[in-house]
């Protein structure tokens, strides 16, 4: 199931059922609920059969810190899909309002968020954990205070890799610089800790093009992290694919020395060649993989030239959905 909620000045939700078999033709269904309110720069993480939405920026530029749970109900026989949202009860403690942050689920009832753009345009570097109740009716936000931790940023990604931890990559830092650092959020002695994985860009073939913001980072087959698109410090949008082979990263418990001193081997990064259809270069799109981890669906984002400019900001948005198939043994992807 593909679910897309809201966007710039919008508050609609669209869904398309993929099913177990690959389909080139998808039927989109619009779900009109009126809630949550329209926003962009929010996050929406999949946790079990539920969606957990947090924060974002409304059309007046106001940052938000509300948390919503969406439940998807699918009737395959009738071809009917419903989505119902409800505001999550989190008592009086919640992360400060923000947009352009990153989020992902880390287990069946836990979500983590990091960074983003807060009030007055300030980039944030805090990490928060949301613990959900068994029935998903309430939740508790807890700030994770750890040293070291990733510097403030926005437009980065968080991706949960089973058995390894949560991988943070890239984004835009305090000085408007575009980043390429890699951090792991791992459990050690019943505590979550951030660990930076150090490496040199010059040791990676074509590594100069790796730093980016507004990209997607998706877990695919073989415990690999696929990085697609984004933009550089001059806001030039990208259409390239990179793979980080995180399956070779040992857990904290297995290491004799900290990752900070061991570093990340440059050969864990690999740039893939793209074949077939050439979509527009894009940033701030969305992507998700199917259950096999061999196919990636990519939707929307900002592109350099398309049909619908936003009058005030001169931004241009795409409504294209395309499929990426992996041929990792040949080092290529096919769109």
VOBA-1610 file (N, C-alpha, C; in pm, whole numbers, padded with zeros to 5 digits, always signed):
BEGIN
Unk+00084-00118+00000Unk+00000+00000+00000Unk+00088+00124+00000Unk+00063+00215-00095Unk+00128+00345-00097Unk+00033+00448-00037Unk+00081+00529+00055Unk+00000+00634+00116Unk+00077+00764+00111Unk+00014+00869+00057Unk+00075+01001+00054Unk-00020+01099+00120Unk+00030+01171+00219Unk-00051+01269+00289Unk+00001+01408+00267Unk-00089+01498+00228Unk-00067+01642+00226Unk+00050+01682+00139Unk+00096+01802+00163Unk+00200+01866+00084Unk+00181+02015+00097Unk+00242+02092+00012Unk+00234+02237+00022Unk+00089+02282+00002Unk+00030+02345+00103Unk-00105+02401+00100Unk-00214+02295+00085Unk-00185+02169+00107Unk-00284+02064+00086Unk-00312+01990+00216Unk-00431+01924+00224Unk-00459+01840+00339Unk-00528+01711+00295Unk-00498+01670+00171Unk-00560+01548+00121Unk-00468+01428+00140Unk-00527+01309+00134Unk-00453+01183+00146Unk-00489+01096+00027Unk-00388+01038-00036Unk-00409+00949-00150Unk-00345+00814-00121Unk-00411+00707-00165Unk-00360+00572-00143Unk-00372+00491-00271Unk-00279+00398-00287Unk-00283+00305-00400Unk-00241+00168-00348Unk-00319+00066-00381Unk-00289-00069-00335Unk-00198-00139-00436Unk-00083-00185-00388Unk+00013-00253-00475Unk-00015-00403-00479Unk-00045-00462-00364Unk-00066-00606-00358Unk+00065-00682-00351Unk+00057-00812-00357Unk+00176-00896-00346Unk+00254-00906-00476Unk+00187-00881-00589Unk+00252-00892-00718Unk+00277-00754-00776Unk+00383-00745-00854Unk+00419-00619-00916Unk+00312-00573-01014Unk+00275-00445-01007Unk+00179-00389-01099Unk+00236-00261-01159Unk+00225-00248-01291Unk+00268-00125-01356Unk+00158-00019-01354Unk+00033-00062-01340Unk-00079+00031-01335Unk-00136+00032-01194Unk-00138+00149-01133Unk-00192+00162-00998Unk-00317+00249-01001Unk-00411+00215-00917Unk-00534+00292-00906Unk-00529+00373-00777Unk-00525+00506-00792Unk-00519+00595-00677Unk-00659+00620-00621Unk-00667+00626-00490Unk-00793+00652-00421Unk-00772+00769-00327Unk-00856+00873-00340Unk-00845+00989-00253Unk-00926+00966-00126Unk-00861+00992-00012Unk-00927+00979+00118Unk-00945+01118+00175Unk-01067+01158+00200Unk-01096+01291+00251Unk-01137+01281+00397Unk-01052+01329+00486Unk-01081+01322+00629Unk-01083+01460+00694Unk-01014+01558+00630Unk-01009+01691+00688Unk-00909+01708+00799Unk-00857+01599+00850Unk-00756+01602+00955Unk-00650+01497+00922Unk-00525+01519+00961Unk-00466+01640+01017Unk-00473+01757+00919Unk-00443+01878+00967Unk-00445+01995+00882Unk-00332+01989+00780Unk-00349+02064+00670Unk-00248+02064+00565Unk-00113+02113+00614Unk-00007+02056+00560Unk+00129+02088+00604Unk+00229+02030+00507Unk+00354+02073+00519Unk+00464+02010+00446Unk+00583+02003+00540Unk+00685+01925+00502Unk+00801+01909+00588Unk+00773+01825+00710Unk+00660+01752+00712Unk+00627+01663+00822Unk+00691+01527+00799Unk+00679+01438+00895Unk+00720+01299+00876Unk+00602+01208+00900Unk+00603+01093+00833Unk+00496+00995+00848Unk+00560+00856+00843Unk+00574+00793+00959Unk+00642+00665+00971Unk+00541+00552+00979Unk+00576+00440+00918Unk+00493+00320+00924Unk+00534+00238+01045Unk+00438+00211+01134Unk+00462+00127+01252Unk+00353+00020+01254Unk+00389-00101+01215Unk+00291-00209+01206Unk+00186-00177+01101Unk+00058-00176+01142Unk-00052-00143+01052Unk-00092+00003+01063Unk-00010+00083+01128Unk-00045+00222+01153Unk+00058+00318+01093Unk+00012+00442+01072Unk+00099+00551+01033Unk+00108+00648+01150Unk+00228+00698+01177Unk+00246+00797+01283Unk+00304+00922+01219Unk+00226+01030+01225Unk+00263+01157+01163Unk+00302+01256+01272Unk+00410+01331+01245Unk+00454+01431+01343Unk+00497+01559+01274Unk+00453+01671+01332Unk+00506+01803+01298Unk+00476+01849+01157Unk+00562+01938+01107Unk+00546+01995+00975Unk+00524+02145+00982Unk+00510+02206+00866Unk+00496+02350+00852Unk+00369+02378+00772Unk+00282+02464+00824Unk+00158+02492+00751Unk+00181+02603+00647Unk+00073+02638+00573Unk+00090+02734+00464Unk+00117+02876+00511Unk+00108+02901+00643Unk+00143+03031+00698Unk+00285+03032+00756Unk+00357+02920+00737Unk+00494+02911+00784Unk+00508+02874+00930Unk+00398+02836+00994Unk+00403+02800+01136Unk+00447+02655+01154Unk+00546+02634+01244Unk+00591+02499+01276Unk+00491+02435+01373Unk+00476+02303+01362Unk+00381+02232+01445Unk+00451+02115+01515Unk+00390+02068+01625Unk+00447+01954+01698Unk+00338+01857+01742Unk+00230+01849+01663Unk+00124+01753+01695Unk+00160+01614+01642Unk+00107+01512+01707Unk+00133+01373+01671Unk+00000+01306+01639Unk-00008+01241+01521Unk-00130+01177+01476Unk-00104+01031+01444Unk-00204+00947+01465Unk-00198+00806+01428Unk-00304+00780+01321Unk-00263+00721+01212Unk-00355+00684+01105Unk-00364+00533+01094Unk-00485+00481+01085Unk-00506+00337+01072Unk-00562+00306+00935Unk-00495+00218+00863Unk-00536+00178+00729Unk-00611+00046+00737Unk-00730+00041+00678Unk-00809-00082+00672Unk-00832-00114+00526Unk-00791-00233+00484Unk-00801-00274+00345Unk-00890-00396+00331Unk-00984-00390+00238Unk-01066-00505+00202Unk-01028-00545+00060Unk-00945-00649+00047Unk-00897-00688-00085Unk-01012-00738-00174Unk-01111-00804-00116Unk-01223-00858-00194Unk-01308-00746-00254Unk-01335-00643-00173Unk-01420-00534-00217Unk-01340-00421-00284Unk-01208-00426-00269Unk-01126-00321-00326Unk-01145-00187-00260Unk-01178-00186-00131Unk-01204-00063-00058Unk-01096-00044+00047Unk-01044+00077+00053Unk-00943+00111+00152Unk-00990+00232+00231Unk-00978+00226+00361Unk-01013+00340+00445Unk-00894+00379+00532Unk-00888+00507+00564Unk-00783+00557+00651Unk-00846+00653+00749Unk-00830+00626+00876Unk-00885+00713+00980Unk-00771+00767+01066Unk-00773+00900+01091Unk-00672+00966+01172Unk-00728+01000+01309Unk-00643+00999+01409Unk-00681+01051+01540Unk-00558+01114+01605Unk-00583+01221+01677Unk-00476+01291+01747Unk-00429+01206+01864Unk-00298+01185+01872Unk-00242+01101+01978Unk-00231+01179+02108Unk-00273+01118+02216Unk-00261+01177+02349Unk-00118+01156+02398Unk-00042+01267+02408Unk+00097+01257+02454Unk+00118+01340+02581Unk+00012+01369+02653Unk+00015+01452+02775Unk+00077+01587+02745Unk+00161+01638+02833Unk+00212+01774+02819Unk+00352+01782+02761Unk+00416+01668+02738Unk+00555+01666+02690Unk+00558+01629+02543Unk+00619+01714+02462Unk+00632+01687+02319Unk+00756+01761+02268Unk+00815+01714+02158Unk+00927+01787+02100Unk+00885+01928+02058Unk+00977+02024+02057Unk+00945+02157+02007Unk+00895+02151+01863Unk+00812+02246+01821Unk+00761+02247+01683Unk+00875+02249+01582Unk+00849+02185+01466Unk+00954+02176+01364Unk+00899+02125+01232Unk+00978+02140+01129Unk+00954+02080+00998Unk+01087+02041+00937Unk+01086+01966+00828Unk+01208+01921+00760Unk+01297+01839+00852Unk+01237+01771+00948Unk+01311+01681+01036Unk+01312+01541+00974Unk+01367+01444+01045Unk+01370+01306+00998Unk+01309+01216+01105Unk+01248+01105+01062Unk+01184+01013+01156Unk+01181+00873+01097Unk+01177+00774+01183Unk+01153+00636+01141Unk+01112+00555+01263Unk+01050+00441+01239Unk+01017+00351+01350Unk+01138+00264+01381Unk+01153+00226+01507Unk+01266+00141+01547Unk+01221+00006+01601Unk+01093-00007+01636Unk+01036-00138+01666Unk+00885-00127+01653Unk+00810-00222+01707Unk+00666-00229+01685Unk+00588-00115+01747Unk+00647-00044+01847Unk+00574+00064+01911Unk+00664+00183+01946Unk+00771+00201+01868Unk+00865+00309+01899Unk+00905+00383+01772Unk+00907+00516+01781Unk+00950+00600+01670Unk+01056+00697+01721Unk+01151+00733+01635Unk+01254+00829+01670Unk+01250+00943+01570Unk+01269+01067+01618Unk+01283+01182+01529Unk+01413+01254+01564Unk+01465+01326+01465Unk+01588+01403+01489Unk+01584+01530+01405Unk+01631+01641+01466Unk+01662+01763+01396Unk+01542+01832+01333Unk+01568+01905+01224Unk+01467+01981+01154Unk+01485+02131+01172Unk+01388+02207+01121Unk+01389+02353+01131Unk+01282+02393+01231Unk+01324+02457+01339Unk+01232+02496+01445Unk+01186+02639+01431Unk+01144+02696+01542Unk+01097+02833+01542Unk+01208+02929+01500Unk+01169+03036+01429Unk+01261+03139+01382Unk+01365+03085+01284Unk+01336+02970+01223Unk+01426+02914+01123Unk+01550+02848+01178Unk+01553+02823+01308Unk+01670+02764+01372Unk+01676+02614+01346Unk+01790+02566+01298Unk+01807+02422+01277Unk+01835+02353+01410Unk+01773+02239+01428Unk+01776+02167+01555Unk+01864+02043+01545Unk+01918+02000+01659Unk+02000+01879+01664Unk+01956+01783+01772Unk+01832+01798+01820Unk+01784+01712+01928Unk+01725+01581+01875Unk+01721+01482+01962Unk+01667+01350+01929Unk+01558+01315+02030Unk+01442+01272+01979Unk+01329+01236+02064Unk+01279+01097+02029Unk+01238+01024+02134Unk+01184+00889+02118Unk+01036+00892+02157Unk+00951+00836+02072Unk+00809+00823+02102Unk+00778+00677+02134Unk+00734+00653+02258Unk+00692+00519+02300Unk+00539+00514+02297Unk+00483+00426+02213Unk+00339+00417+02194Unk+00280+00310+02284Unk+00156+00335+02328Unk+00087+00234+02408Unk+00050+00116+02319Unk+00010+00006+02383Unk-00020-00116+02308Unk-00134-00096+02210Unk-00232-00014+02244Unk-00346+00009+02156Unk-00329+00135+02069Unk-00213+00197+02074Unk-00181+00315+01993Unk-00274+00434+02024Unk-00332+00437+02141Unk-00420+00547+02179Unk-00344+00659+02250Unk-00229+00629+02305Unk-00150+00730+02374Unk-00002+00702+02350Unk+00078+00800+02385Unk+00222+00785+02367Unk+00298+00876+02460Unk+00426+00846+02477Unk+00513+00925+02564Unk+00637+00966+02486Unk+00661+01097+02481Unk+00781+01150+02419Unk+00892+01163+02524Unk+01012+01115+02489Unk+01128+01124+02578Unk+01245+01178+02496Unk+01308+01283+02545Unk+01425+01335+02475Unk+01547+01251+02507Unk+01620+01213+02402Unk+01744+01138+02420Unk+01860+01236+02424Unk+01923+01245+02539Unk+02040+01332+02556Unk+02163+01243+02555Unk+02244+01256+02451Unk+02360+01168+02435Unk+02477+01248+02379Unk+02597+01208+02417Unk+02720+01270+02367Unk+02816+01158+02326Unk+02865+01162+02200Unk+02837+01264+02098Unk+02699+01244+02037Unk+02658+01338+01954Unk+02533+01326+01881Unk+02545+01405+01751Unk+02460+01377+01652Unk+02470+01448+01524Unk+02447+01598+01541Unk+02524+01681+01471Unk+02503+01826+01478Unk+02366+01864+01420Unk+02317+01984+01450Unk+02188+02029+01396Unk+02185+02022+01244Unk+02065+01992+01191Unk+02050+01980+01047Unk+01903+01971+01010Unk+01875+01981+00880Unk+01742+01960+00827Unk+01755+01888+00693Unk+01645+01830+00647Unk+01645+01763+00517Unk+01731+01638+00512Unk+01757+01576+00626Unk+01835+01454+00633Unk+01741+01333+00637Unk+01796+01214+00653Unk+01715+01093+00659Unk+01754+01007+00779Unk+01655+00934+00831Unk+01673+00829+00931Unk+01614+00701+00874Unk+01690+00593+00880Unk+01644+00465+00828Unk+01681+00356+00927Unk+01583+00277+00968Unk+01607+00168+01062Unk+01655+00044+00987Unk+01770-00008+01028Unk+01827-00128+00968Unk+01827-00237+01075Unk+01748-00340+01058Unk+01734-00444+01160Unk+01869-00507+01191Unk+01901-00516+01319Unk+02026-00578+01362Unk+02145-00483+01361Unk+02129-00365+01303Unk+02239-00269+01295Unk+02209-00144+01374Unk+02090-00091+01359Unk+02051+00033+01427Unk+01982+00126+01331Unk+01973+00251+01369Unk+01911+00353+01286Unk+02021+00438+01224Unk+02017+00452+01091Unk+02121+00521+01017Unk+02073+00661+00982Unk+02151+00762+01020Unk+02126+00901+00984Unk+02227+00940+00876Unk+02178+01006+00770Unk+02269+01047+00663Unk+02232+01186+00610Unk+02335+01269+00590Unk+02325+01392+00514Unk+02242+01501+00578Unk+02190+01591+00492Unk+02111+01705+00537Unk+02186+01837+00519Unk+02123+01944+00566Unk+02182+02078+00560Unk+02210+02126+00701Unk+02334+02169+00725Unk+02377+02206+00859Unk+02352+02352+00892Unk+02408+02395+01005Unk+02386+02531+01055Unk+02436+02638+00960Unk+02548+02613+00896Unk+02604+02712+00804Unk+02554+02699+00663Unk+02438+02635+00646Unk+02377+02610+00515Unk+02462+02516+00431Unk+02561+02452+00491Unk+02643+02356+00420Unk+02569+02223+00409Unk+02592+02153+00299Unk+02529+02023+00277Unk+02623+01914+00326Unk+02568+01819+00400Unk+02648+01723+00476Unk+02653+01586+00410Unk+02752+01507+00451Unk+02763+01368+00404Unk+02795+01273+00519Unk+02783+01319+00642Unk+02822+01234+00754Unk+02718+01124+00779Unk+02766+01015+00836Unk+02683+00899+00867Unk+02690+00873+01018Unk+02574+00861+01080Unk+02564+00831+01223Unk+02476+00709+01243Unk+02509+00633+01347Unk+02428+00517+01387Unk+02371+00541+01526Unk+02242+00515+01540Unk+02178+00514+01671Unk+02161+00368+01710Unk+02239+00324+01808Unk+02242+00184+01846Unk+02216+00167+01995Unk+02167+00047+02028Unk+02145+00013+02168Unk+02271-00050+02225Unk+02315+00001+02340Unk+02430-00054+02410Unk+02403-00050+02559Unk+02406-00167+02623Unk+02380-00176+02768Unk+02247-00110+02803Unk+02145-00145+02724Unk+02008-00096+02746Unk+01994+00054+02731Unk+02089+00118+02663Unk+02081+00260+02634Unk+02104+00283+02486Unk+02037+00388+02433Unk+02059+00426+02295Unk+02175+00525+02288Unk+02264+00503+02192Unk+02380+00590+02177Unk+02400+00623+02030Unk+02442+00749+02004Unk+02481+00790+01870Unk+02630+00761+01850Unk+02663+00705+01737Unk+02802+00677+01703Unk+02826+00725+01560Unk+02927+00808+01541Unk+02958+00855+01406Unk+03050+00757+01334Unk+03023+00737+01206Unk+03106+00652+01122Unk+03188+00742+01031Unk+03317+00750+01058Unk+03405+00842+00988Unk+03459+00779+00860Unk+03468+00861+00756Unk+03528+00815+00629Unk+03571+00937+00550Unk+03653+00916+00447Unk+03703+01024+00363Unk+03637+01019+00226Unk+03580+01132+00186Unk+03516+01138+00055Unk+03614+01108-00058Unk+03739+01152-00044Unk+03836+01132-00151Unk+03871+00987-00173Unk+03837+00900-00077Unk+03863+00757-00094Unk+03753+00686-00171Unk+03644+00758-00202Unk+03530+00699-00271Unk+03527+00748-00415Unk+03525+00659-00514Unk+03512+00703-00653Unk+03387+00788-00672Unk+03403+00906-00729Unk+03295+01003-00750Unk+03234+01050-00618Unk+03310+01039-00510Unk+03259+01073-00378Unk+03224+01219-00361Unk+03278+01307-00447Unk+03248+01448-00436Unk+03101+01480-00457Unk+03027+01390-00522Unk+02885+01414-00546Unk+02797+01355-00436Unk+02856+01295-00333Unk+02778+01227-00230Unk+02705+01321-00134Unk+02762+01433-00086Unk+02688+01519+00007Unk+02556+01566-00053Unk+02449+01564+00029Unk+02318+01603-00024Unk+02217+01628+00087Unk+02110+01698+00048Unk+01998+01727+00135Unk+01870+01701+00055Unk+01763+01660+00123Unk+01637+01637+00054Unk+01635+01510-00028Unk+01719+01414+00006Unk+01726+01286-00063Unk+01629+01187+00001Unk+01625+01066-00051Unk+01557+00955+00016Unk+01659+00848+00049Unk+01633+00774+00156Unk+01723+00666+00200Unk+01635+00548+00239Unk+01642+00440+00164Unk+01549+00330+00177Unk+01623+00199+00194Unk+01576+00117+00288Unk+01633-00016+00306Unk+01590-00106+00192Unk+01688-00169+00125Unk+01659-00262+00016Unk+01723-00396+00047Unk+01717-00488-00051Unk+01761-00625-00026Unk+01908-00630+00016Unk+01939-00728+00098Unk+02077-00749+00140Unk+02124-00655+00249Unk+02031-00589+00320Unk+02071-00499+00426Unk+02144-00376+00377Unk+02106-00328+00259Unk+02171-00212+00200Unk+02080-00090+00211Unk+02143+00027+00212Unk+02069+00152+00218Unk+02085+00222+00084Unk+01972+00245+00015Unk+01975+00308-00116Unk+01946+00458-00100Unk+02041+00540-00144Unk+02028+00685-00142Unk+01993+00731-00283Unk+01886+00812-00294Unk+01848+00861-00426Unk+01817+01011-00421Unk+01864+01083-00524Unk+01826+01222-00544Unk+01877+01316-00437Unk+01804+01426-00418Unk+01846+01531-00326Unk+01904+01649-00402Unk+01972+01737-00331Unk+02034+01853-00394Unk+02162+01889-00321Unk+02249+01964-00392Unk+02377+02004-00333Unk+02366+02143-00273Unk+02479+02201-00233Unk+02478+02328-00163Unk+02433+02444-00252Unk+02440+02427-00385Unk+02392+02528-00478Unk+02248+02501-00524Unk+02183+02406-00458Unk+02046+02367-00488Unk+02031+02305-00627Unk+02141+02247-00678Unk+02134+02169-00801Unk+02079+02031-00765Unk+01971+01992-00827Unk+01905+01866-00792Unk+01974+01748-00857Unk+01964+01633-00789Unk+02038+01514-00827Unk+01942+01403-00873Unk+01994+01313-00956Unk+01917+01197-00999Unk+01998+01071-00990Unk+02101+01070-00904Unk+02190+00955-00894Unk+02151+00862-00780Unk+02203+00740-00785Unk+02177+00636-00686Unk+02308+00595-00620Unk+02305+00587-00487Unk+02418+00537-00410Unk+02370+00427-00316Unk+02457+00329-00292Unk+02426+00223-00197Unk+02530+00225-00085Unk+02481+00223+00039Unk+02566+00204+00157Unk+02540+00064+00209Unk+02641-00020+00207Unk+02625-00159+00250Unk+02641-00166+00402Unk+02533-00139+00473Unk+02538-00136+00619Unk+02540-00275+00679Unk+02518-00379+00598Unk+02522-00515+00652Unk+02661-00554+00702Unk+02763-00480+00660Unk+02900-00509+00702Unk+02940-00434+00827Unk+02850-00352+00880Unk+02882-00274+00998Unk+02857-00358+01122Unk+02956-00382+01207Unk+02931-00459+01329Unk+02854-00378+01432Unk+02781-00446+01516Unk+02711-00377+01624Unk+02811-00333+01730Unk+02767-00245+01818Unk+02855-00195+01923Unk+02909-00309+02008Unk+02825-00408+02037Unk+02865-00518+02124Unk+02975-00602+02061Unk+02982-00604+01926Unk+03080-00688+01857Unk+03212-00617+01834Unk+03220-00489+01867Unk+03339-00412+01834Unk+03439-00412+01949Unk+03565-00425+01911Unk+03671-00416+02010Unk+03712-00272+02033Unk+03691-00185+01933Unk+03718-00042+01947Unk+03597+00034+01893Unk+03574+00156+01940Unk+03456+00231+01896Unk+03458+00260+01747Unk+03338+00270+01687Unk+03327+00303+01546Unk+03391+00438+01515Unk+03389+00530+01612Unk+03445+00662+01587Unk+03593+00653+01550Unk+03665+00557+01605Unk+03807+00546+01574Unk+03832+00448+01460Unk+03743+00350+01445Unk+03760+00253+01336Unk+03719+00313+01202Unk+03612+00391+01203Unk+03568+00455+01080Unk+03486+00364+00991Unk+03440+00420+00881Unk+03361+00349+00781Unk+03450+00323+00661Unk+03459+00199+00619Unk+03539+00166+00502Unk+03477+00230+00378Unk+03559+00298+00300Unk+03508+00369+00183Unk+03441+00275+00084Unk+03484+00147+00079Unk+03426+00055-00019Unk+03285+00011+00019Unk+03235+00056+00134Unk+03095+00031+00165Unk+03002+00120+00084Unk+03055+00231+00030Unk+02979+00318-00059Unk+02998+00273-00203Unk+02890+00274-00279Unk+02897+00235-00419Unk+02794+00314-00499Unk+02838+00378-00606Unk+02746+00449-00692Unk+02694+00354-00799Unk+02563+00353-00820Unk+02501+00263-00915Unk+02471+00336-01046Unk+02481+00262-01155Unk+02443+00317-01285Unk+02293+00300-01306Unk+02231+00399-01368Unk+02087+00393-01395Unk+02063+00363-01543Unk+01972+00270-01568Unk+01937+00232-01705Unk+01789+00261-01729Unk+01753+00264-01855Unk+01612+00277-01890Unk+01562+00421-01881Unk+01443+00438-01829Unk+01377+00569-01822Unk+01457+00665-01735Unk+01468+00790-01779Unk+01544+00891-01706Unk+01448+00994-01646Unk+01408+00977-01522Unk+01320+01077-01459Unk+01395+01207-01434Unk+01318+01314-01410Unk+01379+01441-01374Unk+01458+01428-01245Unk+01570+01497-01235Unk+01640+01508-01107Unk+01547+01574-01007Unk+01554+01531-00881Unk+01456+01580-00784Unk+01512+01580-00642Unk+01443+01657-00558Unk+01475+01660-00416Unk+01346+01670-00336Unk+01352+01630-00210Unk+01238+01633-00119Unk+01118+01554-00174Unk+01150+01443-00239Unk+01052+01346-00286Unk+01028+01243-00176Unk+00953+01139-00205Unk+00933+01027-00113Unk+00957+00896-00186Unk+01008+00797-00113Unk+01037+00667-00173Unk+01011+00557-00072Unk+00968+00442-00120Unk+00952+00325-00033Unk+00975+00199-00116Unk+01024+00095-00050Unk+01051-00032-00117Unk+00937-00130-00092Unk+00920-00227-00182Unk+00821-00332-00159Unk+00879-00435-00063Unk+00801-00539-00032Unk+00844-00636+00069Unk+00967-00716+00026Unk+00988-00731-00104Unk+01105-00806-00151Unk+01234-00726-00137Unk+01222-00594-00128Unk+01340-00510-00125Unk+01408-00495-00259Unk+01343-00540-00366Unk+01401-00533-00500Unk+01341-00423-00586Unk+01233-00362-00538Unk+01167-00257-00615Unk+01143-00137-00527Unk+01166-00021-00584Unk+01150+00105-00511Unk+01050+00192-00586Unk+00952+00245-00513Unk+00857+00339-00569Unk+00900+00480-00527Unk+00911+00570-00624Unk+00952+00708-00598Unk+00841+00801-00647Unk+00802+00896-00562Unk+00692+00985-00596Unk+00727+01130-00568Unk+00690+01218-00663Unk+00689+01361-00640Unk+00825+01424-00617Unk+00822+01533-00542Unk+00942+01608-00511Unk+00951+01737-00590Unk+01058+01809-00569Unk+01085+01933-00641Unk+01180+01904-00757Unk+01149+01957-00872Unk+01231+01938-00992Unk+01265+02073-01052Unk+01358+02073-01148Unk+01406+02199-01204Unk+01308+02263-01301Unk+01231+02183-01372Unk+01138+02241-01468Unk+01022+02148-01489Unk+00903+02193-01445Unk+00783+02114-01466Unk+00664+02208-01478Unk+00544+02158-01464Unk+00427+02234-01503Unk+00373+02329-01398Unk+00394+02301-01271Unk+00320+02373-01168Unk+00410+02455-01077Unk+00450+02576-01119Unk+00533+02659-01030Unk+00450+02714-00916Unk+00510+02723-00798Unk+00445+02789-00684Unk+00477+02938-00696Unk+00376+03022-00705Unk+00395+03161-00742Unk+00492+03235-00650Unk+00478+03212-00519Unk+00558+03291-00425Unk+00704+03249-00423Unk+00730+03119-00430Unk+00867+03070-00409Unk+00934+03025-00537Unk+00863+03020-00647Unk+00915+02973-00774Unk+00964+02830-00765Unk+00911+02753-00671Unk+00942+02611-00663Unk+00854+02535-00762Unk+00904+02424-00811Unk+00828+02344-00906Unk+00818+02202-00854Unk+00697+02149-00853Unk+00671+02019-00793Unk+00630+01918-00899Unk+00664+01793-00874Unk+00638+01685-00967Unk+00530+01592-00913Unk+00447+01539-00999Unk+00346+01442-00957Unk+00372+01304-01014Unk+00496+01279-01053Unk+00531+01152-01118Unk+00557+01042-01015Unk+00509+00923-01046Unk+00541+00803-00969Unk+00616+00709-01062Unk+00737+00668-01025Unk+00809+00573-01109Unk+00869+00462-01024Unk+00901+00354-01092Unk+00949+00233-01027Unk+01095+00210-01059Unk+01173+00171-00959Unk+01314+00140-00975Unk+01334-00007-00941Unk+01395-00083-01031Unk+01427-00224-01008Unk+01578-00238-00994Unk+01621-00323-00902Unk+01762-00334-00869Unk+01828-00450-00943Unk+01948-00423-00992Unk+02034-00524-01051Unk+02171-00511-00986Unk+02173-00539-00855Unk+02292-00509-00776Unk+02413-00591-00819Unk+02389-00711-00877Unk+02504-00791-00918Unk+02578-00724-01033Unk+02509-00634-01108Unk+02575-00563-01215Unk+02605-00419-01176Unk+02570-00382-01052Unk+02595-00246-01008Unk+02506-00145-01076Unk+02380-00183-01108Unk+02294-00092-01183Unk+02152-00096-01126Unk+02075+00007-01157Unk+01933+00010-01129Unk+01862+00040-01261Unk+01739-00007-01271Unk+01661+00019-01392Unk+01531+00090-01353Unk+01508+00207-01415Unk+01388+00285-01385Unk+01278+00257-01488
//
